[in-house]
Amino acid sequence: MYASQSKYLCELWYQTRAFQKDLSNKKEQM
């Protein structure tokens, strides 16, 4: 239970990082 929850949080954090990175890339292109 706890291990899978931490894995879920890691993936969520990674997706958020990737999303923010993509967002800043778009801002730079504009």
PyMOL Python script that loads the backbone (N, CA, C, O; Angstrom):
from pymol import cmd

cmd.read_pdbstr("""\
ATOM      1  N   MET A   1       0.848  -1.210   0.000  1.00  0.00           N
ATOM      2  CA  MET A   1       0.000   0.000   0.000  1.00  0.00           C
ATOM      3  C   MET A   1       0.878   1.253   0.000  1.00  0.00           C
ATOM      4  O   MET A   1       0.767   2.094  -0.892  1.00  0.00           O
ATOM      5  N   TYR A   2       1.739   1.370   0.994  1.00  0.00           N
ATOM      6  CA  TYR A   2       2.557   2.577   1.111  1.00  0.00           C
ATOM      7  C   TYR A   2       3.537   2.711  -0.060  1.00  0.00           C
ATOM      8  O   TYR A   2       3.753   3.802  -0.589  1.00  0.00           O
ATOM      9  N   ALA A   3       4.120   1.582  -0.448  1.00  0.00           N
ATOM     10  CA  ALA A   3       5.098   1.624  -1.550  1.00  0.00           C
ATOM     11  C   ALA A   3       4.428   2.074  -2.847  1.00  0.00           C
ATOM     12  O   ALA A   3       4.976   2.900  -3.577  1.00  0.00           O
ATOM     13  N   SER A   4       3.258   1.538  -3.128  1.00  0.00           N
ATOM     14  CA  SER A   4       2.568   1.916  -4.367  1.00  0.00           C
ATOM     15  C   SER A   4       2.130   3.377  -4.302  1.00  0.00           C
ATOM     16  O   SER A   4       2.093   4.062  -5.324  1.00  0.00           O
ATOM     17  N   GLN A   5       1.801   3.851  -3.109  1.00  0.00           N
ATOM     18  CA  GLN A   5       1.391   5.244  -2.969  1.00  0.00           C
ATOM     19  C   GLN A   5       2.573   6.173  -3.254  1.00  0.00           C
ATOM     20  O   GLN A   5       2.420   7.192  -3.928  1.00  0.00           O
ATOM     21  N   SER A   6       3.744   5.817  -2.740  1.00  0.00           N
ATOM     22  CA  SER A   6       4.920   6.660  -2.975  1.00  0.00           C
ATOM     23  C   SER A   6       5.299   6.630  -4.459  1.00  0.00           C
ATOM     24  O   SER A   6       5.748   7.638  -5.006  1.00  0.00           O
ATOM     25  N   LYS A   7       5.119   5.471  -5.109  1.00  0.00           N
ATOM     26  CA  LYS A   7       5.409   5.370  -6.538  1.00  0.00           C
ATOM     27  C   LYS A   7       4.454   6.275  -7.309  1.00  0.00           C
ATOM     28  O   LYS A   7       4.851   6.943  -8.264  1.00  0.00           O
ATOM     29  N   TYR A   8       3.196   6.290  -6.885  1.00  0.00           N
ATOM     30  CA  TYR A   8       2.198   7.145  -7.531  1.00  0.00           C
ATOM     31  C   TYR A   8       2.579   8.609  -7.371  1.00  0.00           C
ATOM     32  O   TYR A   8       2.479   9.389  -8.317  1.00  0.00           O
ATOM     33  N   LEU A   9       3.013   8.978  -6.179  1.00  0.00           N
ATOM     34  CA  LEU A   9       3.413  10.365  -5.939  1.00  0.00           C
ATOM     35  C   LEU A   9       4.631  10.739  -6.773  1.00  0.00           C
ATOM     36  O   LEU A   9       4.720  11.853  -7.288  1.00  0.00           O
ATOM     37  N   CYS A  10       5.567   9.807  -6.904  1.00  0.00           N
ATOM     38  CA  CYS A  10       6.755  10.064  -7.730  1.00  0.00           C
ATOM     39  C   CYS A  10       6.362  10.315  -9.177  1.00  0.00           C
ATOM     40  O   CYS A  10       6.866  11.241  -9.811  1.00  0.00           O
ATOM     41  N   GLU A  11       5.469   9.496  -9.693  1.00  0.00           N
ATOM     42  CA  GLU A  11       5.049   9.667 -11.090  1.00  0.00           C
ATOM     43  C   GLU A  11       4.279  10.974 -11.255  1.00  0.00           C
ATOM     44  O   GLU A  11       4.424  11.668 -12.261  1.00  0.00           O
ATOM     45  N   LEU A  12       3.462  11.297 -10.262  1.00  0.00           N
ATOM     46  CA  LEU A  12       2.698  12.544 -10.313  1.00  0.00           C
ATOM     47  C   LEU A  12       3.654  13.734 -10.317  1.00  0.00           C
ATOM     48  O   LEU A  12       3.476  14.680 -11.084  1.00  0.00           O
ATOM     49  N   TRP A  13       4.672  13.679  -9.452  1.00  0.00           N
ATOM     50  CA  TRP A  13       5.662  14.753  -9.370  1.00  0.00           C
ATOM     51  C   TRP A  13       6.421  14.873 -10.688  1.00  0.00           C
ATOM     52  O   TRP A  13       6.673  15.975 -11.177  1.00  0.00           O
ATOM     53  N   TYR A  14       6.782  13.717 -11.256  1.00  0.00           N
ATOM     54  CA  TYR A  14       7.533  13.729 -12.518  1.00  0.00           C
ATOM     55  C   TYR A  14       6.694  14.337 -13.641  1.00  0.00           C
ATOM     56  O   TYR A  14       7.198  15.113 -14.453  1.00  0.00           O
ATOM     57  N   GLN A  15       5.407  13.976 -13.680  1.00  0.00           N
ATOM     58  CA  GLN A  15       4.523  14.515 -14.714  1.00  0.00           C
ATOM     59  C   GLN A  15       4.368  16.025 -14.545  1.00  0.00           C
ATOM     60  O   GLN A  15       4.327  16.766 -15.527  1.00  0.00           O
ATOM     61  N   THR A  16       4.283  16.472 -13.295  1.00  0.00           N
ATOM     62  CA  THR A  16       4.154  17.903 -13.035  1.00  0.00           C
ATOM     63  C   THR A  16       5.407  18.634 -13.508  1.00  0.00           C
ATOM     64  O   THR A  16       5.321  19.704 -14.111  1.00  0.00           O
ATOM     65  N   ARG A  17       6.575  18.045 -13.226  1.00  0.00           N
ATOM     66  CA  ARG A  17       7.837  18.639 -13.672  1.00  0.00           C
ATOM     67  C   ARG A  17       7.871  18.744 -15.202  1.00  0.00           C
ATOM     68  O   ARG A  17       8.227  19.782 -15.759  1.00  0.00           O
ATOM     69  N   ALA A  18       7.497  17.659 -15.858  1.00  0.00           N
ATOM     70  CA  ALA A  18       7.513  17.635 -17.319  1.00  0.00           C
ATOM     71  C   ALA A  18       6.537  18.671 -17.872  1.00  0.00           C
ATOM     72  O   ALA A  18       6.822  19.329 -18.873  1.00  0.00           O
ATOM     73  N   PHE A  19       5.391  18.812 -17.217  1.00  0.00           N
ATOM     74  CA  PHE A  19       4.384  19.768 -17.665  1.00  0.00           C
ATOM     75  C   PHE A  19       4.904  21.197 -17.517  1.00  0.00           C
ATOM     76  O   PHE A  19       4.748  22.013 -18.426  1.00  0.00           O
ATOM     77  N   GLN A  20       5.517  21.499 -16.378  1.00  0.00           N
ATOM     78  CA  GLN A  20       6.057  22.848 -16.156  1.00  0.00           C
ATOM     79  C   GLN A  20       7.181  23.145 -17.145  1.00  0.00           C
ATOM     80  O   GLN A  20       7.300  24.261 -17.651  1.00  0.00           O
ATOM     81  N   LYS A  21       8.002  22.132 -17.413  1.00  0.00           N
ATOM     82  CA  LYS A  21       9.099  22.295 -18.360  1.00  0.00           C
ATOM     83  C   LYS A  21       8.545  22.605 -19.749  1.00  0.00           C
ATOM     84  O   LYS A  21       9.043  23.490 -20.446  1.00  0.00           O
ATOM     85  N   ASP A  22       7.516  21.870 -20.136  1.00  0.00           N
ATOM     86  CA  ASP A  22       6.887  22.075 -21.436  1.00  0.00           C
ATOM     87  C   ASP A  22       6.281  23.476 -21.510  1.00  0.00           C
ATOM     88  O   ASP A  22       6.358  24.145 -22.540  1.00  0.00           O
ATOM     89  N   LEU A  23       5.678  23.905 -20.404  1.00  0.00           N
ATOM     90  CA  LEU A  23       5.046  25.222 -20.345  1.00  0.00           C
ATOM     91  C   LEU A  23       6.098  26.317 -20.513  1.00  0.00           C
ATOM     92  O   LEU A  23       5.893  27.263 -21.273  1.00  0.00           O
ATOM     93  N   SER A  24       7.217  26.195 -19.811  1.00  0.00           N
ATOM     94  CA  SER A  24       8.262  27.220 -19.919  1.00  0.00           C
ATOM     95  C   SER A  24       8.881  27.211 -21.317  1.00  0.00           C
ATOM     96  O   SER A  24       9.280  28.260 -21.823  1.00  0.00           O
ATOM     97  N   ASN A  25       8.962  26.048 -21.936  1.00  0.00           N
ATOM     98  CA  ASN A  25       9.480  25.990 -23.310  1.00  0.00           C
ATOM     99  C   ASN A  25       8.563  26.751 -24.247  1.00  0.00           C
ATOM    100  O   ASN A  25       9.034  27.470 -25.129  1.00  0.00           O
ATOM    101  N   LYS A  26       7.267  26.603 -24.067  1.00  0.00           N
ATOM    102  CA  LYS A  26       6.302  27.306 -24.914  1.00  0.00           C
ATOM    103  C   LYS A  26       6.405  28.815 -24.701  1.00  0.00           C
ATOM    104  O   LYS A  26       6.299  29.589 -25.653  1.00  0.00           O
ATOM    105  N   LYS A  27       6.611  29.224 -23.461  1.00  0.00           N
ATOM    106  CA  LYS A  27       6.742  30.661 -23.177  1.00  0.00           C
ATOM    107  C   LYS A  27       7.965  31.228 -23.887  1.00  0.00           C
ATOM    108  O   LYS A  27       7.913  32.330 -24.433  1.00  0.00           O
ATOM    109  N   GLU A  28       9.061  30.483 -23.883  1.00  0.00           N
ATOM    110  CA  GLU A  28      10.284  30.956 -24.525  1.00  0.00           C
ATOM    111  C   GLU A  28      10.101  31.076 -26.033  1.00  0.00           C
ATOM    112  O   GLU A  28      10.643  31.988 -26.658  1.00  0.00           O
ATOM    113  N   GLN A  29       9.338  30.157 -26.614  1.00  0.00           N
ATOM    114  CA  GLN A  29       9.109  30.197 -28.056  1.00  0.00           C
ATOM    115  C   GLN A  29       8.237  31.393 -28.445  1.00  0.00           C
ATOM    116  O   GLN A  29       8.388  31.932 -29.541  1.00  0.00           O
ATOM    117  N   MET A  30       7.345  31.805 -27.578  1.00  0.00           N
ATOM    118  CA  MET A  30       6.471  32.941 -27.869  1.00  0.00           C
ATOM    119  C   MET A  30       7.226  34.224 -27.849  1.00  0.00           C
ATOM    120  O   MET A  30       6.645  35.286 -28.075  1.00  0.00           O
TER     121      MET A  30
END
""", "prot")
cmd.dss("prot")
cmd.show_as("cartoon", "prot")
cmd.util.cbc("prot")
cmd.orient("prot")
